[in-house]
Amino acid sequence: KKKEAEITQKFRDAMAKAKARIVAEKWKIETEDRKAAKLMEEKIQEELKKREEEERQRGEEQIRQQEGRRAQELYLSLKQAQQCSQHNENEDPEWVEQLRRSKAADEERSHKARRARDEYRRQSLRAIQKGKVAGLSNLFQGAGLNNEPEAKLAISCPVPPLTVKVPTRKAWERPLRPFSREVIIQWFKVEQLPRRAGFERNTNTIAPWFH
């Protein structure tokens, strides 16, 4: 038993020493690694600072070059403007007068074209208001529109000329693009009012939301 105890203690002490040696070596390695990592970090920081300074210097040089080019451009523009101003002052009076007459003629043509468009618009409105479209007024007679909202609707929708026909189409066909507001109003009166579009359900009253 005594020998067994000695052997156990001996190997226990040996195991403890081995563990201590392993821990010491590991700590030493970690310490060296930390030092090496710190040195590497310092080296990288120095390198980055150096690159940053070089980049800053290049940027400042580019800005100086751009400022120089811009100053040269401004100088050339000012010089050219001065030359143009002097040239305009020394221009031939006859040429200046010819240019003024040309501009005046352009303005007169533009004015005449605008007056022609206005006259055409007035003639079109006058044709709409003539008796040519009186036949469509019968659409509202005998249709049950005897209350005030329907009367307002009839008054607010001017009757378009009979010369514009609203083509009938099938349900699957894409509708044509309306030519004007009057065409839309005519389509509504001819096709939608008989279907009671815009009326309150089961009444002869125009819905409040419909304007």
Helices and strands as residue ranges (DSSP letters): H 2-89, H 93-129, G 131-140, H 148-156, H 181-187, I 188-192, G 193-195
